[in-house]
Amino acid sequence: MTHTIDVLGYEVIIGGGMIDALGSVCQRVAPAHRYAIVSDDQVARHWLTPATAAIEQAIGGVAISSTTVPAGEASKSRERWSQLTDWLLSEGAGRDTVIIALGGGVVGDLAGFVAATYLRGIPVIQVPTSLLAMVDASIGGKTGVDTPRGKNLVGAFHQPAAVVVDPGTLATLPASQVRAGIAEVIKHGAISDAAYFRLAASWGATIHRSAQREGGTTHGGFDWTGLPTLEVITRSVATKANVVNADPLERGRRQILNAGHTVAHALERESRYALLHGEAVAIGLVIEAELAVDPVLSDEFDVCAWSTAPDGALENRGRLGPDGRELQDGEPGHVQEVGLLREEEAPGRDRRGLAPAEDRLQEMEQLRRAPWAEVGGDLPEVLEVQDPAARPRGELPHGVHQALSGVSAGGDAVRGRQEVLVVGDRLSVGGEDQAPRPLAD
């Protein structure tokens, strides 16, 4: 049984045994003189030979070239992009070449970016072999590489000629990669459909129990081509397809697919990619969900005004109204003063008079003691309180801070509402593909 979903005019074809049908798909949607298969050294051991054979059997006499990159996020680099383009040139690949991206999200992003830029663009067929790539990375045309400043900061939108999804390839996927993919599946349920969210969570739990019975592996004890898996992958692909079809270039609605990614990208970078992308997204989803229901940070409370007390601490002066004016005691929406927050010379913070319901304000106060910072692009400016007596510039706690507002050194009230993630001395704002910028000097 196969399912076909239309995304921006191309097909995502999902079904057990689709690797064996790869050649017929190539012949139908992207006939070429040469097919150049890019894979990683782990996936290639299992699936390069079947993929090559499928193309050879369907298209007699066609030229097939193949190469591999080391598995892992480190391969998603400008250096590896350069090596692959040089490889294509050495193979004599022309505009009548189609690239086959055979692997997980790293291979899909990297090979897709090569296809987007080689000879000003040649076709690519995505053949995802990881769960995360099947339900997310291979769909929608995002391609790119990482830089030392962050993930996916150099890239292009380049839609594939087709996406060929064979759930049977998941049988060779390490358990950690399976868990990473389940996070993206659950994300799709969380942003779109409560019933699908429950189905995805139940399916993930079934895989977890199977892995426990098999000593931690997902290789032999789970039916990856069964109807439950096919249904979950198909519904997840359909969820992303609906979003991408409505907003191909991420100008609005598509940003919802970045749920969990503000936290995730910073965690990946800070861990030097020891965390898999899906693992980081799982953490990010939990943190962002927690923030969404936090009584201080949710829309119930809006933003607060702050002033500097004589002893250098920041004092909560209450909530700002819609016009930016500080609400007075007795007005609807006013928040009573919750006390002063003081920085001690020793590491750590001393909370004094802080109401239990306002615990999160301690984290917010730490960010507000930083210098002014701003974020470029089309994002709104983010302003924090500048306090000459505050800690050295750039010395910020790790963590997520929201509902920003404050009082400038000149006494002017400022307002804002933008999620901010602080990791080390860098400020990351928004979701995927936003370049973190150093705090202003």
C-alpha positions as a Markdown table, in Angstrom:
| # | Residue | x | y | z |
|---|---|---|---|---|
| 1 | Met | 0.0 | 0.0 | 0.0 |
| 2 | Thr | 1.3 | 3.4 | -0.9 |
| 3 | His | 0.1 | 7.0 | -0.2 |
| 4 | Thr | 0.8 | 10.0 | -2.4 |
| 5 | Ile | 0.7 | 13.6 | -1.1 |
| 6 | Asp | 1.0 | 16.6 | -3.2 |
| 7 | Val | 3.4 | 19.4 | -2.0 |
| 8 | Leu | 3.8 | 22.4 | -4.2 |
| 9 | Gly | 3.2 | 20.3 | -7.3 |
| 10 | Tyr | 5.6 | 17.4 | -6.6 |
| 11 | Glu | 4.7 | 14.1 | -5.0 |
| 12 | Val | 5.7 | 12.6 | -1.6 |
| 13 | Ile | 5.2 | 8.9 | -2.2 |
| 14 | Ile | 5.0 | 6.8 | 1.0 |
| 15 | Gly | 5.0 | 3.0 | 1.1 |
| 16 | Gly | 6.9 | -0.1 | 2.0 |
| 17 | Gly | 9.4 | -1.2 | -0.6 |
| 18 | Met | 9.6 | 2.2 | -2.3 |
| 19 | Ile | 13.4 | 1.9 | -2.5 |
| 20 | Asp | 12.9 | -0.8 | -5.1 |
| 21 | Ala | 10.6 | 1.5 | -7.1 |
| 22 | Leu | 13.1 | 4.4 | -7.0 |
| 23 | Gly | 14.1 | 3.9 | -10.6 |
| 24 | Ser | 10.6 | 4.1 | -12.0 |
| 25 | Val | 10.0 | 7.3 | -10.0 |
| 26 | Cys | 13.2 | 8.7 | -11.4 |
| 27 | Gln | 12.2 | 7.8 | -14.9 |
| 28 | Arg | 8.7 | 9.3 | -14.5 |
| 29 | Val | 9.4 | 12.6 | -12.7 |
| 30 | Ala | 13.1 | 13.4 | -13.5 |
| 31 | Pro | 14.5 | 11.6 | -16.5 |
| 32 | Ala | 18.3 | 12.3 | -16.8 |
| 33 | His | 21.5 | 11.3 | -18.4 |
| 34 | Arg | 23.2 | 10.8 | -15.0 |
| 35 | Tyr | 22.0 | 10.2 | -11.5 |
| 36 | Ala | 24.4 | 11.3 | -8.7 |
| 37 | Ile | 23.6 | 9.6 | -5.4 |
| 38 | Val | 24.8 | 11.4 | -2.2 |
| 39 | Ser | 24.6 | 9.4 | 1.0 |
| 40 | Asp | 26.4 | 9.1 | 4.3 |
| 41 | Asp | 28.8 | 6.3 | 5.3 |
| 42 | Gln | 26.3 | 4.6 | 7.6 |
| 43 | Val | 23.2 | 4.7 | 5.4 |
| 44 | Ala | 25.2 | 3.7 | 2.3 |
| 45 | Arg | 26.1 | 0.3 | 3.9 |
| 46 | His | 22.5 | -0.6 | 3.9 |
| 47 | Trp | 20.7 | 1.2 | 1.1 |
| 48 | Leu | 23.2 | 2.5 | -1.6 |
| 49 | Thr | 23.3 | -0.9 | -3.4 |
| 50 | Pro | 19.5 | -1.4 | -3.5 |
| 51 | Ala | 18.9 | 2.2 | -4.6 |
| 52 | Thr | 21.6 | 1.9 | -7.4 |
| 53 | Ala | 20.1 | -1.4 | -8.5 |
| 54 | Ala | 16.6 | 0.0 | -8.7 |
| 55 | Ile | 17.7 | 2.8 | -11.0 |
| 56 | Glu | 19.8 | 0.5 | -13.2 |
| 57 | Gln | 16.9 | -1.9 | -13.6 |
| 58 | Ala | 14.4 | 0.8 | -14.5 |
| 59 | Ile | 16.6 | 2.9 | -16.8 |
| 60 | Gly | 19.0 | 0.8 | -18.9 |
| 61 | Gly | 22.4 | 2.3 | -19.7 |
| 62 | Val | 22.1 | 5.4 | -17.5 |
| 63 | Ala | 25.2 | 6.8 | -15.8 |
| 64 | Ile | 25.2 | 6.5 | -12.0 |
| 65 | Ser | 27.7 | 8.1 | -9.8 |
| 66 | Ser | 27.7 | 7.9 | -6.0 |
| 67 | Thr | 29.6 | 9.3 | -3.1 |
| 68 | Thr | 29.3 | 9.4 | 0.7 |
| 69 | Val | 30.0 | 11.9 | 3.5 |
| 70 | Pro | 30.7 | 11.1 | 7.1 |
| 71 | Ala | 27.4 | 10.7 | 9.1 |
| 72 | Gly | 26.6 | 13.5 | 11.5 |
| 73 | Glu | 25.9 | 17.2 | 11.6 |
| 74 | Ala | 29.5 | 18.1 | 11.1 |
| 75 | Ser | 29.1 | 17.2 | 7.4 |
| 76 | Lys | 26.5 | 19.9 | 6.9 |
| 77 | Ser | 29.2 | 22.5 | 6.2 |
| 78 | Arg | 30.3 | 24.9 | 3.5 |
| 79 | Glu | 33.5 | 22.8 | 3.2 |
| 80 | Arg | 31.5 | 19.6 | 2.5 |
| 81 | Trp | 29.3 | 21.5 | 0.0 |
| 82 | Ser | 32.5 | 22.6 | -1.8 |
| 83 | Gln | 33.8 | 19.0 | -1.9 |
| 84 | Leu | 30.5 | 17.7 | -3.4 |
| 85 | Thr | 30.4 | 20.4 | -6.1 |
| 86 | Asp | 34.0 | 19.6 | -7.0 |
| 87 | Trp | 33.1 | 15.9 | -7.1 |
| 88 | Leu | 30.2 | 16.6 | -9.5 |
| 89 | Leu | 32.5 | 18.6 | -11.8 |
| 90 | Ser | 35.1 | 15.8 | -11.8 |
| 91 | Glu | 32.3 | 13.3 | -12.8 |
| 92 | Gly | 31.4 | 15.5 | -15.7 |
| 93 | Ala | 27.9 | 16.2 | -14.4 |
| 94 | Gly | 25.9 | 18.6 | -16.5 |
| 95 | Arg | 22.5 | 20.1 | -16.3 |
| 96 | Asp | 21.1 | 16.7 | -17.4 |
| 97 | Thr | 22.1 | 15.3 | -14.0 |
| 98 | Val | 19.7 | 14.6 | -11.1 |
| 99 | Ile | 21.0 | 14.3 | -7.5 |
| 100 | Ile | 19.5 | 11.6 | -5.3 |
| 101 | Ala | 19.7 | 12.5 | -1.6 |
| 102 | Leu | 19.8 | 9.2 | 0.1 |
| 103 | Gly | 19.9 | 9.6 | 3.9 |
| 104 | Gly | 18.7 | 11.6 | 6.8 |
| 105 | Gly | 18.2 | 15.3 | 7.4 |
| 106 | Val | 21.9 | 16.1 | 7.1 |
| 107 | Val | 22.3 | 14.4 | 3.7 |
| 108 | Gly | 19.0 | 15.9 | 2.5 |
| 109 | Asp | 19.9 | 19.5 | 3.4 |
| 110 | Leu | 23.4 | 19.2 | 2.1 |
| 111 | Ala | 22.7 | 17.4 | -1.2 |
| 112 | Gly | 19.7 | 19.6 | -1.7 |
| 113 | Phe | 21.8 | 22.7 | -1.3 |
| 114 | Val | 24.4 | 21.3 | -3.8 |
| 115 | Ala | 21.5 | 20.7 | -6.2 |
| 116 | Ala | 20.2 | 24.3 | -5.7 |
| 117 | Thr | 23.5 | 25.9 | -6.5 |
| 118 | Tyr | 25.3 | 23.5 | -9.0 |
| 119 | Leu | 25.0 | 25.0 | -12.5 |
| 120 | Arg | 22.5 | 27.5 | -11.0 |
| 121 | Gly | 20.2 | 24.6 | -10.0 |
| 122 | Ile | 19.6 | 21.0 | -11.0 |
| 123 | Pro | 16.9 | 18.6 | -9.9 |
| 124 | Val | 17.0 | 16.6 | -6.7 |
| 125 | Ile | 15.0 | 13.6 | -5.5 |
| 126 | Gln | 14.9 | 13.2 | -1.7 |
| 127 | Val | 15.0 | 9.6 | -0.4 |
| 128 | Pro | 14.9 | 10.0 | 3.3 |
| 129 | Thr | 16.0 | 7.1 | 5.5 |
| 130 | Ser | 15.5 | 8.6 | 8.9 |
| 131 | Leu | 12.1 | 9.2 | 10.6 |
| 132 | Leu | 12.8 | 12.9 | 11.1 |
| 133 | Ala | 13.7 | 13.4 | 7.4 |
| 134 | Met | 10.7 | 11.4 | 6.3 |
| 135 | Val | 8.2 | 13.6 | 8.2 |
| 136 | Asp | 10.0 | 16.9 | 8.1 |
| 137 | Ala | 13.4 | 17.7 | 6.6 |
| 138 | Ser | 12.8 | 16.2 | 3.1 |
| 139 | Ile | 9.6 | 18.1 | 2.6 |
| 140 | Gly | 9.2 | 21.8 | 1.7 |
| 141 | Gly | 12.4 | 22.6 | -0.1 |
| 142 | Lys | 14.6 | 23.9 | 2.7 |
| 143 | Thr | 18.2 | 23.2 | 2.0 |
| 144 | Gly | 21.4 | 24.5 | 3.5 |
| 145 | Val | 24.5 | 24.2 | 5.6 |
| 146 | Asp | 25.6 | 25.3 | 9.1 |
| 147 | Thr | 28.1 | 27.9 | 10.0 |
| 148 | Pro | 30.0 | 28.5 | 13.3 |
| 149 | Arg | 27.4 | 31.1 | 14.1 |
| 150 | Gly | 24.4 | 28.8 | 13.9 |
| 151 | Lys | 22.4 | 26.2 | 12.0 |
| 152 | Asn | 21.0 | 26.6 | 8.4 |
| 153 | Leu | 22.3 | 30.1 | 8.0 |
| 154 | Val | 23.5 | 29.5 | 4.4 |
| 155 | Gly | 21.0 | 27.9 | 2.2 |
| 156 | Ala | 18.2 | 28.1 | -0.4 |
| 157 | Phe | 14.6 | 27.0 | -1.0 |
| 158 | His | 14.9 | 24.3 | -3.7 |
| 159 | Gln | 11.9 | 22.0 | -4.0 |
| 160 | Pro | 12.6 | 18.4 | -4.9 |
| 161 | Ala | 11.3 | 16.7 | -8.0 |
| 162 | Ala | 9.9 | 14.0 | -5.7 |
| 163 | Val | 10.2 | 12.6 | -2.2 |
| 164 | Val | 10.4 | 8.8 | -2.0 |
| 165 | Val | 9.6 | 7.5 | 1.5 |
| 166 | Asp | 10.2 | 3.8 | 2.4 |
| 167 | Pro | 9.4 | 3.1 | 6.1 |
| 168 | Gly | 11.3 | -0.2 | 5.7 |
| 169 | Thr | 14.6 | 1.8 | 5.9 |
| 170 | Leu | 13.8 | 2.6 | 9.5 |
| 171 | Ala | 14.7 | -0.9 | 10.4 |
| 172 | Thr | 18.4 | 0.0 | 10.2 |
| 173 | Leu | 18.0 | 3.3 | 12.1 |
| 174 | Pro | 19.7 | 3.6 | 15.5 |
| 175 | Ala | 17.2 | 3.9 | 18.4 |
| 176 | Ser | 18.4 | 7.4 | 19.2 |
| 177 | Gln | 17.6 | 8.5 | 15.7 |
| 178 | Val | 14.1 | 6.9 | 16.0 |
| 179 | Arg | 13.5 | 8.9 | 19.2 |
| 180 | Ala | 14.6 | 12.1 | 17.5 |
| 181 | Gly | 12.1 | 11.5 | 14.7 |
| 182 | Ile | 9.3 | 10.8 | 17.1 |
| 183 | Ala | 9.8 | 14.3 | 18.5 |
| 184 | Glu | 9.0 | 15.8 | 15.1 |
| 185 | Val | 6.0 | 13.5 | 14.7 |
| 186 | Ile | 4.6 | 14.6 | 18.1 |
| 187 | Lys | 5.3 | 18.3 | 17.2 |
| 188 | His | 3.1 | 18.0 | 14.1 |
| 189 | Gly | 0.3 | 16.7 | 16.4 |
| 190 | Ala | 0.9 | 19.5 | 18.9 |
| 191 | Ile | 0.6 | 22.2 | 16.3 |
| 192 | Ser | -2.4 | 20.8 | 14.3 |
| 193 | Asp | -4.6 | 18.0 | 15.6 |
| 194 | Ala | -5.3 | 16.8 | 19.2 |
| 195 | Ala | -6.4 | 13.4 | 17.9 |
| 196 | Tyr | -3.3 | 12.9 | 15.8 |
| 197 | Phe | -1.2 | 14.1 | 18.8 |
| 198 | Arg | -2.7 | 11.2 | 20.9 |
| 199 | Leu | -2.1 | 8.8 | 18.0 |
| 200 | Ala | 1.5 | 9.9 | 17.6 |
| 201 | Ala | 2.2 | 9.7 | 21.3 |
| 202 | Ser | 0.7 | 6.2 | 21.5 |
| 203 | Trp | 2.7 | 5.0 | 18.5 |
| 204 | Gly | 5.9 | 6.4 | 20.0 |
| 205 | Ala | 5.1 | 4.6 | 23.2 |
| 206 | Thr | 4.7 | 1.3 | 21.3 |
| 207 | Ile | 8.1 | 1.7 | 19.7 |
| 208 | His | 9.6 | 2.5 | 23.1 |
| 209 | Arg | 8.1 | -0.7 | 24.6 |
| 210 | Ser | 9.3 | -2.7 | 21.7 |
| 211 | Ala | 12.8 | -1.3 | 22.1 |
| 212 | Gln | 12.8 | -2.2 | 25.8 |
| 213 | Arg | 11.9 | -5.8 | 25.0 |
| 214 | Glu | 14.7 | -5.9 | 22.4 |
| 215 | Gly | 17.4 | -4.6 | 24.7 |
| 216 | Gly | 17.2 | -1.0 | 23.5 |
| 217 | Thr | 17.3 | -1.6 | 19.8 |
| 218 | Thr | 14.5 | -0.9 | 17.3 |
| 219 | His | 16.0 | -3.1 | 14.5 |
| 220 | Gly | 14.2 | -6.4 | 14.9 |
| 221 | Gly | 11.2 | -6.2 | 17.1 |
| 222 | Phe | 9.0 | -3.6 | 15.4 |
| 223 | Asp | 7.0 | -3.8 | 12.1 |
| 224 | Trp | 8.2 | -0.6 | 10.3 |
| 225 | Thr | 6.1 | -1.3 | 7.2 |
| 226 | Gly | 2.8 | -2.0 | 9.1 |
| 227 | Leu | -0.3 | 0.1 | 8.8 |
| 228 | Pro | 0.1 | 2.0 | 12.1 |
| 229 | Thr | 3.5 | 3.3 | 11.0 |
| 230 | Leu | 2.3 | 4.1 | 7.5 |
| 231 | Glu | -0.6 | 6.0 | 8.9 |
| 232 | Val | 1.5 | 8.0 | 11.3 |
| 233 | Ile | 4.1 | 9.0 | 8.7 |
| 234 | Thr | 1.4 | 9.8 | 6.1 |
| 235 | Arg | -0.6 | 12.0 | 8.5 |
| 236 | Ser | 2.6 | 13.8 | 9.6 |
| 237 | Val | 3.6 | 14.4 | 6.0 |
| 238 | Ala | 0.1 | 15.7 | 5.3 |
| 239 | Thr | 0.3 | 18.1 | 8.2 |
| 240 | Lys | 3.5 | 19.6 | 7.0 |
| 241 | Ala | 2.2 | 19.6 | 3.4 |
| 242 | Asn | -0.8 | 21.6 | 4.4 |
| 243 | Val | 1.4 | 24.3 | 6.0 |
| 244 | Val | 4.0 | 24.4 | 3.2 |
| 245 | Asn | 1.4 | 24.6 | 0.5 |
| 246 | Ala | -0.1 | 27.6 | 2.2 |
| 247 | Asp | 3.2 | 29.4 | 2.9 |
| 248 | Pro | 6.1 | 28.0 | 0.7 |
| 249 | Leu | 8.7 | 30.6 | 1.7 |
| 250 | Glu | 7.9 | 30.9 | 5.4 |
| 251 | Arg | 6.5 | 34.4 | 5.4 |
| 252 | Gly | 3.8 | 33.6 | 8.0 |
| 253 | Arg | 2.0 | 30.4 | 8.8 |
| 254 | Arg | 5.0 | 28.1 | 8.1 |
| 255 | Gln | 6.8 | 29.5 | 11.1 |
| 256 | Ile | 4.6 | 27.2 | 13.2 |
| 257 | Leu | 6.7 | 24.3 | 12.1 |
| 258 | Asn | 9.6 | 25.9 | 14.0 |
| 259 | Ala | 7.9 | 25.1 | 17.3 |
| 260 | Gly | 10.6 | 24.1 | 19.8 |
| 261 | His | 13.4 | 25.2 | 17.4 |
| 262 | Thr | 14.5 | 28.5 | 19.2 |
| 263 | Val | 15.6 | 26.4 | 22.1 |
| 264 | Ala | 16.7 | 23.4 | 20.0 |
| 265 | His | 19.1 | 25.2 | 17.7 |
| 266 | Ala | 20.9 | 26.9 | 20.6 |
| 267 | Leu | 21.1 | 23.6 | 22.5 |
| 268 | Glu | 22.6 | 21.9 | 19.5 |
| 269 | Arg | 25.2 | 24.6 | 19.0 |
| 270 | Glu | 26.0 | 24.8 | 22.7 |
| 271 | Ser | 26.4 | 21.0 | 22.9 |
| 272 | Arg | 28.5 | 21.0 | 19.7 |
| 273 | Tyr | 25.8 | 18.9 | 18.1 |
| 274 | Ala | 26.2 | 16.1 | 20.7 |
| 275 | Leu | 22.4 | 16.4 | 20.9 |
| 276 | Leu | 20.5 | 15.2 | 17.8 |
| 277 | His | 18.2 | 17.7 | 16.2 |
| 278 | Gly | 15.1 | 15.8 | 17.2 |
| 279 | Glu | 16.3 | 15.4 | 20.8 |
| 280 | Ala | 16.9 | 19.1 | 21.0 |
| 281 | Val | 13.5 | 19.8 | 19.5 |
| 282 | Ala | 11.9 | 17.6 | 22.1 |
| 283 | Ile | 13.5 | 19.6 | 24.9 |
| 284 | Gly | 12.5 | 22.8 | 23.2 |
| 285 | Leu | 8.9 | 21.7 | 22.9 |
| 286 | Val | 8.7 | 21.0 | 26.6 |
| 287 | Ile | 10.2 | 24.3 | 27.5 |
| 288 | Glu | 8.1 | 26.3 | 25.1 |
| 289 | Ala | 4.9 | 24.5 | 26.2 |
| 290 | Glu | 5.8 | 25.2 | 29.8 |
| 291 | Leu | 6.3 | 28.9 | 29.0 |
| 292 | Ala | 3.0 | 29.0 | 27.1 |
| 293 | Val | 1.0 | 28.2 | 30.3 |
| 294 | Asp | 3.2 | 30.2 | 32.7 |
| 295 | Pro | 0.9 | 32.7 | 34.5 |
| 296 | Val | 3.6 | 35.3 | 34.4 |
| 297 | Leu | 4.5 | 34.9 | 30.7 |
| 298 | Ser | 1.2 | 34.1 | 29.2 |
| 299 | Asp | -1.2 | 36.7 | 27.7 |
| 300 | Glu | -3.1 | 36.8 | 31.0 |
| 301 | Phe | -0.4 | 39.1 | 32.4 |
| 302 | Asp | 1.1 | 40.9 | 29.4 |
| 303 | Val | 4.3 | 42.8 | 30.0 |
| 304 | Cys | 5.6 | 44.5 | 33.1 |
| 305 | Ala | 7.2 | 47.9 | 33.7 |
| 306 | Trp | 10.5 | 48.1 | 35.6 |
| 307 | Ser | 12.5 | 50.7 | 37.3 |
| 308 | Thr | 15.9 | 50.8 | 39.1 |
| 309 | Ala | 15.7 | 51.1 | 42.8 |
| 310 | Pro | 18.2 | 53.2 | 44.8 |
| 311 | Asp | 20.2 | 50.1 | 45.8 |
| 312 | Gly | 20.7 | 49.0 | 42.2 |
| 313 | Ala | 18.0 | 46.3 | 42.2 |
| 314 | Leu | 15.2 | 46.2 | 39.6 |
| 315 | Glu | 11.7 | 46.8 | 40.9 |
| 316 | Asn | 8.6 | 45.5 | 39.2 |
| 317 | Arg | 6.3 | 48.6 | 38.8 |
| 318 | Gly | 3.3 | 46.7 | 37.4 |
| 319 | Arg | 1.7 | 45.9 | 34.1 |
| 320 | Leu | 1.7 | 48.1 | 31.0 |
| 321 | Gly | -1.5 | 48.9 | 29.3 |
| 322 | Pro | -2.2 | 48.6 | 25.5 |
| 323 | Asp | -1.0 | 52.2 | 25.0 |
| 324 | Gly | 2.3 | 51.6 | 26.8 |
| 325 | Arg | 1.1 | 53.5 | 29.9 |
| 326 | Glu | 1.8 | 51.9 | 33.3 |
| 327 | Leu | -1.4 | 50.7 | 34.8 |
| 328 | Gln | -2.2 | 52.1 | 38.3 |
| 329 | Asp | -3.5 | 50.3 | 41.4 |
| 330 | Gly | -7.1 | 49.4 | 40.9 |
| 331 | Glu | -7.2 | 49.5 | 37.2 |
| 332 | Pro | -8.1 | 46.2 | 35.3 |
| 333 | Gly | -5.0 | 44.2 | 34.7 |
| 334 | His | -2.8 | 45.8 | 37.3 |
| 335 | Val | -0.3 | 43.5 | 38.9 |
| 336 | Gln | 0.7 | 44.3 | 42.5 |
| 337 | Glu | 4.4 | 44.9 | 43.2 |
| 338 | Val | 6.2 | 41.6 | 43.8 |
| 339 | Gly | 9.3 | 42.9 | 45.5 |
| 340 | Leu | 13.0 | 43.7 | 44.7 |
| 341 | Leu | 15.4 | 41.3 | 43.0 |
| 342 | Arg | 19.1 | 42.0 | 44.0 |
| 343 | Glu | 22.3 | 40.6 | 42.5 |
| 344 | Glu | 24.7 | 39.3 | 45.1 |
| 345 | Glu | 28.5 | 39.5 | 44.6 |
| 346 | Ala | 28.6 | 35.7 | 44.9 |
| 347 | Pro | 27.2 | 33.6 | 42.1 |
| 348 | Gly | 23.5 | 33.2 | 42.2 |
| 349 | Arg | 20.5 | 35.4 | 43.1 |
| 350 | Asp | 18.8 | 36.4 | 46.3 |
| 351 | Arg | 15.0 | 36.7 | 45.9 |
| 352 | Arg | 13.4 | 39.0 | 48.4 |
| 353 | Gly | 9.6 | 39.4 | 48.8 |
| 354 | Leu | 8.9 | 37.5 | 45.6 |
| 355 | Ala | 5.4 | 36.0 | 45.5 |
| 356 | Pro | 5.4 | 32.2 | 44.7 |
| 357 | Ala | 3.4 | 32.8 | 41.5 |
| 358 | Glu | 6.0 | 35.1 | 40.2 |
| 359 | Asp | 9.0 | 32.8 | 40.4 |
| 360 | Arg | 9.7 | 33.1 | 36.7 |
| 361 | Leu | 10.4 | 36.8 | 37.1 |
| 362 | Gln | 13.8 | 36.0 | 38.6 |
| 363 | Glu | 14.9 | 34.7 | 35.2 |
| 364 | Met | 13.5 | 37.7 | 33.4 |
| 365 | Glu | 15.2 | 40.1 | 35.8 |
| 366 | Gln | 18.6 | 38.6 | 35.0 |
| 367 | Leu | 18.2 | 39.3 | 31.3 |
| 368 | Arg | 16.9 | 42.8 | 32.0 |
| 369 | Arg | 20.2 | 43.7 | 33.7 |
| 370 | Ala | 22.0 | 43.2 | 30.4 |
| 371 | Pro | 23.0 | 46.0 | 28.0 |
| 372 | Trp | 20.7 | 47.0 | 25.2 |
| 373 | Ala | 20.5 | 44.5 | 22.4 |
| 374 | Glu | 18.7 | 44.5 | 19.1 |
| 375 | Val | 17.9 | 41.9 | 16.5 |
| 376 | Gly | 18.1 | 42.7 | 12.8 |
| 377 | Gly | 15.9 | 41.5 | 9.9 |
| 378 | Asp | 12.2 | 41.9 | 10.0 |
| 379 | Leu | 12.0 | 40.9 | 13.7 |
| 380 | Pro | 11.0 | 43.6 | 16.2 |
| 381 | Glu | 13.7 | 45.2 | 18.3 |
| 382 | Val | 14.3 | 43.6 | 21.7 |
| 383 | Leu | 15.3 | 46.0 | 24.4 |
| 384 | Glu | 16.6 | 45.2 | 27.8 |
| 385 | Val | 17.2 | 47.5 | 30.8 |
| 386 | Gln | 20.7 | 49.0 | 30.7 |
| 387 | Asp | 22.0 | 49.4 | 34.2 |
| 388 | Pro | 25.6 | 50.8 | 34.6 |
| 389 | Ala | 26.0 | 48.8 | 37.8 |
| 390 | Ala | 25.0 | 45.5 | 36.2 |
| 391 | Arg | 27.4 | 42.6 | 35.5 |
| 392 | Pro | 29.9 | 42.9 | 32.7 |
| 393 | Arg | 28.4 | 43.1 | 29.2 |
| 394 | Gly | 27.6 | 39.8 | 27.5 |
| 395 | Glu | 27.7 | 37.9 | 30.8 |
| 396 | Leu | 24.1 | 36.4 | 30.7 |
| 397 | Pro | 22.5 | 33.3 | 32.2 |
| 398 | His | 21.6 | 30.5 | 29.9 |
| 399 | Gly | 17.8 | 30.1 | 29.5 |
| 400 | Val | 14.7 | 31.3 | 27.9 |
| 401 | His | 13.3 | 34.7 | 28.6 |
| 402 | Gln | 10.0 | 36.2 | 27.4 |
| 403 | Ala | 7.7 | 39.1 | 27.8 |
| 404 | Leu | 10.5 | 41.6 | 27.6 |
| 405 | Ser | 10.0 | 45.2 | 28.6 |
| 406 | Gly | 11.9 | 47.7 | 30.8 |
| 407 | Val | 12.9 | 51.2 | 31.5 |
| 408 | Ser | 15.9 | 52.6 | 29.6 |
| 409 | Ala | 18.7 | 54.5 | 31.3 |
| 410 | Gly | 16.9 | 57.7 | 30.3 |
| 411 | Gly | 13.8 | 56.6 | 32.1 |
| 412 | Asp | 11.7 | 55.9 | 29.0 |
| 413 | Ala | 9.4 | 52.9 | 29.2 |
| 414 | Val | 9.8 | 50.3 | 26.4 |
| 415 | Arg | 7.6 | 47.4 | 25.5 |
| 416 | Gly | 8.2 | 44.2 | 23.6 |
| 417 | Arg | 7.0 | 40.6 | 23.3 |
| 418 | Gln | 9.5 | 38.2 | 21.7 |
| 419 | Glu | 11.0 | 35.0 | 22.8 |
| 420 | Val | 14.7 | 35.2 | 23.5 |
| 421 | Leu | 17.1 | 32.5 | 24.2 |
| 422 | Val | 20.5 | 33.3 | 25.8 |
| 423 | Val | 23.3 | 30.8 | 25.4 |
| 424 | Gly | 26.8 | 31.9 | 26.4 |
| 425 | Asp | 27.3 | 35.4 | 25.2 |
| 426 | Arg | 24.9 | 35.2 | 22.3 |
| 427 | Leu | 21.3 | 36.2 | 21.9 |
| 428 | Ser | 19.0 | 34.1 | 19.7 |
| 429 | Val | 15.5 | 35.3 | 18.8 |
| 430 | Gly | 12.6 | 33.7 | 17.0 |
| 431 | Gly | 12.7 | 30.2 | 15.4 |
| 432 | Glu | 14.6 | 28.5 | 12.8 |
| 433 | Asp | 17.1 | 30.2 | 10.5 |
| 434 | Gln | 17.5 | 33.3 | 12.6 |
| 435 | Ala | 21.1 | 34.2 | 13.0 |
| 436 | Pro | 22.1 | 34.8 | 16.7 |
| 437 | Arg | 23.9 | 38.1 | 17.1 |
| 438 | Pro | 26.4 | 39.2 | 19.8 |
| 439 | Leu | 25.0 | 41.5 | 22.3 |
| 440 | Ala | 25.7 | 45.1 | 21.5 |
| 441 | Asp | 28.9 | 46.7 | 22.8 |
